[in-house]
Amino acid sequence: MPVDFNPNISFTFNKSFQPQIINQQYFASNQPKKDIFIKSVQVDNSKINPLYDEIKIEKKDFGIIKKTGEKAQLYTITNKNGASVDISTYGAAITSIKVPDKNGKLKDVTQGYDSVTPYEESPVGHAGGTIGPCANKIDNGKFTIDGVEYNLERNKDNGKTHSHGGTQGFDTKNWKANVLKDGIEFSYIKKDMENGYPGNVEARVIYKFDNDNNLHIQYRAKTDKKTLVNMTNHTYFNLDGSENTQENSIYEHIVTLPNSSSYTTNNNIAVPTGEIAKVEGTPFDFRTAKKIAADIDKEFDQLLIGSGFDQNFCIDNYDGKSLIEIANVKSPKTGIVLKVSTNLPGFQFYTANHLGKTSQPNGKTGSRYEKRSAFCIEPQFYPNAINIESFKDKGILKPDEEYNREIIYSFSTEK
């Protein structure tokens, strides 16, 4: 959909640590020329990490949010090698990641849309969004903290579960943005009992994209009342390039999940039963590299429940602090490799089994994203952990604590 992409702000951080204003103009062919607002930003770059030397941050209009009348903004972080990440204030969502392939050509490896309108009107799959307050499913949309039962919107499985924060979750909010010397901080204040969750919660998501093509996502939150916080990112990746929208187009991707020897089993509506099973001897064993195509269509009860891979994997040696490599995915076609690290206890490996609905809008390359045209790696606390006694980490945040978790998406190439 067409949108006014006139840039109105950009920043460059160079070796002399002097902010340089870059005035670049983009005008949609059907839009009248408008004045461009350029703003100088004074920042203290005396201690900037060399990994963020010469990064450039630009800000553009991303369209009008119809339900509020607010403007959505799109921020682009470009490193000194020309690789870039686009993030929208709407949903604090990743809309694009461009990294070089094995021939040095930049490839956009994420699914998404060209304006805020599809994200607002057709929120299929939570594409790229910051998920919260609580990622994944909560059985019956209920949980209890200190003897108080809370009831949430049951927006999934024909009213049987609450999923990804509900229809008014964090990925549907227009976050405030603050440009840092080495990235962008997005913030949103959730009011007490908003969407059923207790507590006034100050949530922040900090994106930093360095010169080694590592995208750091830091999650921070504070609350004035005990509540659930389990934030993650829901980017859909296709390392062959986002233009590969056809069904099963990720089948040749080679996946390694090196630190997952177990997974949580699901009931018939994909809610964990509380059992933790070994991956050995199952299609979920990715401890050594294999193609997605190798096992995705096997007759296995847990695969049938998810219509493909859609499972929470447990992370070996999790301690809540150390960043552990949880996934390594390679495209033989482009040579692009994605490595994912986190300090969360689990992650959802999802092969976009439910894309391809007729209600979906066309993506940024002009065609609809079809079933299994992407994959997601979503670090998280285990689904429905608040209601399962055997799951140790519940995702409860107390007033005297700070939620502090991280995801790193690292990109490289192999021939």
C-alpha positions as CSV (number, residue, x, y, z in Angstrom):
1,M,0.0,0.0,0.0
2,P,1.3,3.5,-0.8
3,V,2.6,5.6,2.0
4,D,4.4,8.9,2.4
5,F,8.0,7.9,3.2
6,N,9.4,11.5,3.4
7,P,12.3,11.2,5.8
8,N,12.4,13.8,8.5
9,I,15.3,12.9,10.6
10,S,18.6,11.1,10.5
11,F,21.8,10.7,12.5
12,T,25.3,9.5,11.8
13,F,27.8,8.6,14.4
14,N,31.4,8.7,13.1
15,K,34.9,8.1,14.4
16,S,35.3,11.8,15.4
17,F,32.1,11.4,17.4
18,Q,30.5,14.4,15.8
19,P,26.8,13.9,14.8
20,Q,26.4,14.5,11.1
21,I,23.0,15.3,9.7
22,I,22.2,13.5,6.5
23,N,19.5,15.1,4.4
24,Q,18.0,12.5,2.1
25,Q,14.6,12.9,0.4
26,Y,12.3,10.2,-0.6
27,F,8.9,11.1,-2.2
28,A,6.2,8.6,-3.2
29,S,5.3,9.3,-6.8
30,N,1.7,10.1,-6.0
31,Q,2.5,12.4,-3.0
32,P,3.0,16.1,-3.0
33,K,6.4,17.4,-1.9
34,K,6.4,18.4,1.7
35,D,8.8,20.3,4.0
36,I,11.3,18.1,5.7
37,F,12.0,18.7,9.4
38,I,15.7,18.1,10.3
39,K,16.7,18.0,13.9
40,S,20.2,18.1,15.4
41,V,20.6,15.8,18.4
42,Q,23.4,16.4,20.9
43,V,24.7,13.1,22.3
44,D,27.8,12.2,24.4
45,N,29.8,9.9,22.1
46,S,32.9,9.9,24.2
47,K,32.4,6.3,25.3
48,I,30.8,4.8,22.1
49,N,31.6,1.2,21.4
50,P,33.7,0.8,18.2
51,L,31.2,-1.8,17.1
52,Y,28.7,1.1,16.6
53,D,31.1,3.4,14.9
54,E,29.6,5.3,12.0
55,I,26.1,3.9,12.4
56,K,23.3,6.0,10.9
57,I,19.8,6.3,12.2
58,E,17.0,7.7,10.0
59,K,13.4,8.4,10.8
60,K,10.5,8.4,8.3
61,D,6.7,8.5,8.3
62,F,5.1,5.1,8.2
63,G,1.5,6.1,7.9
64,I,-1.5,7.0,10.1
65,I,-2.9,4.6,12.7
66,K,-6.6,4.7,12.0
67,K,-7.9,3.8,15.4
68,T,-6.0,6.6,17.1
69,G,-5.1,9.1,14.4
70,E,-1.5,8.9,15.5
71,K,1.5,8.8,13.1
72,A,3.5,5.7,13.0
73,Q,7.2,6.3,12.4
74,L,9.8,4.0,10.9
75,Y,13.4,4.0,12.1
76,T,16.3,2.6,10.1
77,I,19.6,1.7,11.7
78,T,22.3,1.3,9.1
79,N,25.8,0.2,10.0
80,K,29.0,1.3,8.3
81,N,28.9,-1.7,5.9
82,G,25.4,-0.8,4.6
83,A,23.5,-3.5,6.3
84,S,20.3,-2.2,8.0
85,V,17.3,-2.9,10.2
86,D,13.9,-1.1,10.0
87,I,11.8,-0.8,13.1
88,S,8.3,0.7,13.4
89,T,7.0,2.5,16.4
90,Y,3.7,0.6,15.8
91,G,4.3,-2.6,17.7
92,A,8.0,-1.8,18.2
93,A,8.1,-4.1,15.2
94,I,11.0,-5.2,12.9
95,T,9.8,-4.6,9.3
96,S,13.0,-5.3,7.5
97,I,16.5,-6.7,8.0
98,K,18.9,-6.3,5.1
99,V,22.2,-8.2,5.3
100,P,24.8,-9.3,2.6
101,D,24.6,-12.7,1.0
102,K,27.6,-14.7,0.0
103,N,28.1,-12.5,-3.1
104,G,28.0,-9.3,-1.1
105,K,24.5,-8.4,-2.3
106,L,22.1,-7.1,0.3
107,K,19.1,-9.3,1.0
108,D,16.0,-8.5,3.0
109,V,15.5,-11.6,5.1
110,T,12.3,-10.7,6.9
111,Q,8.6,-10.7,6.0
112,G,6.7,-7.5,6.5
113,Y,4.7,-4.6,4.9
114,D,5.3,-1.2,3.4
115,S,3.1,0.9,5.8
116,V,1.4,0.7,9.1
117,T,-2.0,-0.1,7.6
118,P,-1.6,-3.9,7.1
119,Y,-0.1,-4.2,10.6
120,E,-3.1,-2.5,12.1
121,E,-5.9,-3.9,9.9
122,S,-4.7,-7.4,9.1
123,P,-2.5,-8.5,12.0
124,V,-1.9,-12.0,10.6
125,G,0.9,-13.7,12.5
126,H,2.2,-10.7,14.6
127,A,4.8,-10.1,11.9
128,G,8.0,-8.7,13.4
129,G,6.2,-7.4,16.5
130,T,7.2,-7.1,20.1
131,I,5.0,-9.6,21.8
132,G,3.7,-8.9,25.3
133,P,2.8,-8.6,28.1
134,C,3.0,-12.4,27.9
135,A,4.1,-14.3,24.9
136,N,2.5,-17.6,23.7
137,K,-0.5,-19.2,25.3
138,I,-2.2,-19.1,28.7
139,D,-4.8,-21.9,29.1
140,N,-8.4,-20.7,29.6
141,G,-7.1,-17.2,29.7
142,K,-6.7,-17.4,33.5
143,F,-3.9,-17.2,36.0
144,T,-3.6,-16.6,39.7
145,I,-1.0,-14.5,41.6
146,D,-1.1,-14.3,45.4
147,G,-4.6,-15.9,45.5
148,V,-6.1,-13.4,43.0
149,E,-7.4,-14.8,39.8
150,Y,-7.0,-12.7,36.6
151,N,-9.1,-13.3,33.5
152,L,-7.8,-12.4,30.1
153,E,-9.2,-12.2,26.6
154,R,-9.5,-15.6,25.1
155,N,-8.5,-14.9,21.6
156,K,-7.2,-18.2,20.4
157,D,-8.4,-21.8,19.9
158,N,-12.1,-20.9,19.7
159,G,-12.1,-19.1,23.0
160,K,-10.0,-21.7,24.9
161,T,-6.7,-19.8,25.3
162,H,-5.2,-16.4,25.5
163,S,-2.3,-15.9,23.1
164,H,0.5,-13.3,22.6
165,G,-1.1,-10.7,24.9
166,G,-4.5,-10.8,23.1
167,T,-5.8,-8.7,20.3
168,Q,-4.6,-5.6,22.0
169,G,-1.2,-6.8,23.0
170,F,2.1,-4.9,22.8
171,D,2.4,-5.4,19.1
172,T,-0.7,-3.3,18.5
173,K,0.6,-0.3,20.5
174,N,2.3,2.8,19.1
175,W,5.5,3.0,21.2
176,K,7.5,6.1,22.0
177,A,11.0,6.2,20.5
178,N,14.2,7.7,21.8
179,V,17.3,7.7,19.7
180,L,20.4,6.6,21.6
181,K,24.0,7.0,20.6
182,D,24.1,3.4,19.5
183,G,20.5,2.4,18.9
184,I,16.9,3.1,19.6
185,E,14.9,2.7,22.7
186,F,11.1,2.1,22.4
187,S,8.9,2.5,25.5
188,Y,5.3,1.8,26.3
189,I,3.4,2.2,29.6
190,K,0.7,-0.5,30.2
191,K,-1.9,0.6,32.7
192,D,-3.2,-1.5,35.6
193,M,-5.6,-4.2,34.3
194,E,-5.2,-3.2,30.7
195,N,-6.2,-6.2,28.7
196,G,-6.7,-8.0,32.0
197,Y,-3.1,-7.9,33.3
198,P,-2.4,-6.4,36.7
199,G,0.1,-3.6,37.3
200,N,1.2,-0.4,35.8
201,V,4.1,-1.7,33.7
202,E,6.8,0.5,32.1
203,A,8.1,-1.6,29.2
204,R,11.1,-0.8,27.1
205,V,12.7,-2.5,24.0
206,I,16.2,-1.4,23.0
207,Y,17.4,-2.2,19.5
208,K,21.1,-2.0,18.6
209,F,22.6,-3.1,15.3
210,D,26.4,-3.3,15.2
211,N,29.0,-3.4,12.5
212,D,29.3,-7.1,12.7
213,N,25.6,-7.5,11.7
214,N,24.5,-8.5,15.2
215,L,21.0,-7.2,16.1
216,H,20.8,-6.9,19.9
217,I,17.2,-6.7,21.4
218,Q,17.1,-5.8,25.1
219,Y,13.9,-6.1,27.0
220,R,13.3,-4.1,30.2
221,A,10.2,-3.7,32.4
222,K,9.2,-2.5,35.8
223,T,5.8,-2.8,37.6
224,D,4.0,-1.5,40.6
225,K,2.2,-4.8,41.2
226,K,3.0,-8.4,40.7
227,T,2.3,-9.3,37.1
228,L,3.2,-11.5,34.2
229,V,5.9,-10.2,31.8
230,N,7.2,-12.5,29.0
231,M,8.3,-10.4,26.0
232,T,9.7,-11.7,22.7
233,N,10.1,-10.9,19.1
234,H,8.0,-12.5,16.3
235,T,10.0,-11.8,13.2
236,Y,9.4,-14.1,10.2
237,F,12.7,-15.0,8.5
238,N,13.4,-16.3,5.0
239,L,17.2,-16.4,4.5
240,D,16.7,-16.9,0.7
241,G,15.2,-13.4,0.7
242,S,11.7,-12.0,1.6
243,E,10.7,-12.2,-2.0
244,N,10.4,-16.0,-1.7
245,T,6.8,-16.0,-0.5
246,Q,5.7,-19.3,-2.0
247,E,4.5,-22.2,0.0
248,N,7.3,-24.4,1.5
249,S,10.0,-22.0,0.4
250,I,12.1,-22.6,3.6
251,Y,12.3,-26.4,3.2
252,E,16.0,-26.2,2.1
253,H,17.0,-24.1,5.1
254,I,19.5,-26.0,7.3
255,V,18.7,-25.8,11.0
256,T,20.8,-26.6,14.1
257,L,19.3,-26.2,17.6
258,P,22.6,-27.0,19.5
259,N,21.5,-26.6,23.1
260,S,18.0,-28.2,23.1
261,S,17.9,-31.8,24.2
262,S,14.3,-31.6,25.3
263,Y,11.0,-29.9,24.5
264,T,7.6,-29.3,26.1
265,T,4.9,-31.6,24.8
266,N,1.5,-30.1,23.9
267,N,-2.1,-31.1,24.2
268,N,-4.5,-31.0,21.2
269,I,-4.7,-27.2,21.3
270,A,-0.9,-26.7,21.5
271,V,-0.8,-25.9,25.2
272,P,2.0,-27.6,27.2
273,T,0.9,-30.6,29.2
274,G,3.7,-30.1,31.8
275,E,5.7,-33.0,30.4
276,I,9.3,-32.3,29.2
277,A,10.3,-34.9,26.6
278,K,13.7,-35.8,25.1
279,V,14.2,-34.8,21.4
280,E,16.3,-37.9,20.8
281,G,14.5,-40.2,18.3
282,T,11.9,-37.6,17.3
283,P,11.6,-35.0,14.5
284,F,12.5,-32.4,17.1
285,D,16.1,-33.5,17.3
286,F,18.0,-30.6,15.6
287,R,21.2,-31.1,17.7
288,T,22.9,-31.8,14.5
289,A,22.2,-29.9,11.3
290,K,19.3,-31.0,9.1
291,K,17.0,-29.5,6.5
292,I,13.6,-28.4,7.6
293,A,12.2,-30.6,4.9
294,A,13.7,-33.7,6.4
295,D,11.1,-34.3,9.1
296,I,8.4,-31.6,8.9
297,D,5.9,-33.8,7.2
298,K,6.4,-37.0,9.3
299,E,3.5,-38.7,11.0
300,F,4.3,-37.6,14.6
301,D,1.6,-36.5,17.0
302,Q,3.3,-33.3,18.1
303,L,3.9,-32.3,14.5
304,L,0.3,-33.0,13.6
305,I,-0.9,-30.8,16.5
306,G,1.2,-27.8,15.2
307,S,0.6,-28.6,11.5
308,G,4.4,-28.6,11.3
309,F,7.1,-27.3,13.7
310,D,5.5,-25.1,16.3
311,Q,7.0,-26.2,19.6
312,N,8.7,-24.8,22.7
313,F,12.2,-26.0,23.0
314,C,14.0,-26.1,26.4
315,I,17.5,-24.6,26.6
316,D,20.2,-26.8,28.2
317,N,22.2,-25.2,31.0
318,Y,19.9,-22.2,31.3
319,D,20.8,-20.0,34.3
320,G,18.8,-16.8,33.6
321,K,22.0,-14.8,33.0
322,S,24.2,-16.3,30.4
323,L,23.6,-15.7,26.7
324,I,23.3,-19.2,25.1
325,E,23.3,-20.0,21.4
326,I,20.0,-21.6,20.7
327,A,19.7,-21.7,16.9
328,N,21.8,-21.7,13.8
329,V,20.0,-21.5,10.5
330,K,21.6,-21.4,7.0
331,S,20.3,-20.8,3.5
332,P,22.4,-22.9,1.0
333,K,21.1,-20.6,-1.7
334,T,22.3,-17.2,-0.3
335,G,24.9,-18.5,2.2
336,I,23.3,-16.3,4.9
337,V,23.5,-17.7,8.4
338,L,21.3,-16.6,11.3
339,K,22.5,-17.4,14.8
340,V,20.2,-16.7,17.7
341,S,21.3,-16.3,21.4
342,T,19.3,-15.5,24.5
343,N,19.2,-15.6,28.3
344,L,15.6,-16.8,28.4
345,P,14.8,-20.5,29.2
346,G,13.0,-21.6,26.1
347,F,12.1,-20.6,22.5
348,Q,9.3,-21.4,20.0
349,F,10.5,-22.8,16.7
350,Y,7.7,-22.1,14.3
351,T,7.6,-22.8,10.5
352,A,4.8,-20.4,9.6
353,N,2.3,-23.3,9.2
354,H,-0.7,-21.0,9.4
355,L,0.2,-18.3,6.9
356,G,-1.5,-18.2,3.5
357,K,-4.9,-17.1,4.6
358,T,-7.1,-15.3,2.1
359,S,-7.5,-12.5,4.6
360,Q,-3.8,-11.7,4.5
361,P,-2.6,-8.5,2.7
362,N,0.2,-8.7,0.1
363,G,3.6,-8.3,1.6
364,K,6.2,-5.7,0.8
365,T,7.3,-7.6,-2.4
366,G,3.8,-7.6,-3.7
367,S,2.6,-11.1,-3.0
368,R,1.0,-12.9,-0.1
369,Y,3.1,-14.8,2.3
370,E,2.2,-18.5,2.0
371,K,2.3,-21.4,4.4
372,R,5.8,-22.3,5.5
373,S,7.4,-19.4,3.6
374,A,9.3,-18.4,6.8
375,F,10.4,-19.5,10.2
376,C,10.4,-17.9,13.6
377,I,12.8,-18.3,16.6
378,E,11.0,-16.7,19.6
379,P,12.9,-16.9,22.9
380,Q,10.5,-17.0,25.9
381,F,9.4,-18.4,29.2
382,Y,7.7,-21.7,28.7
383,P,4.1,-21.3,27.4
384,N,1.4,-21.3,30.2
385,A,4.2,-21.6,32.8
386,I,2.1,-19.6,35.3
387,N,-0.4,-22.5,35.4
388,I,2.0,-25.5,35.4
389,E,3.6,-26.3,38.7
390,S,6.5,-28.3,37.2
391,F,7.7,-25.2,35.2
392,K,10.1,-23.4,37.4
393,D,10.3,-20.0,35.8
394,K,6.8,-18.4,35.8
395,G,7.5,-15.0,34.2
396,I,6.2,-13.2,37.4
397,L,7.6,-9.7,37.8
398,K,7.6,-8.1,41.2
399,P,7.6,-4.4,42.1
400,D,11.1,-4.5,43.5
401,E,12.6,-6.2,40.4
402,E,13.4,-5.3,36.8
403,Y,12.7,-7.5,33.9
404,N,15.9,-7.8,32.0
405,R,16.2,-10.2,29.1
406,E,17.9,-10.2,25.7
407,I,17.8,-11.7,22.2
408,I,20.7,-11.4,19.7
409,Y,20.1,-12.2,16.0
410,S,23.5,-12.5,14.4
411,F,24.0,-12.6,10.7
412,S,27.0,-13.9,8.7
413,T,27.7,-15.8,5.5
414,E,29.2,-19.1,4.4
415,K,30.0,-20.2,0.9
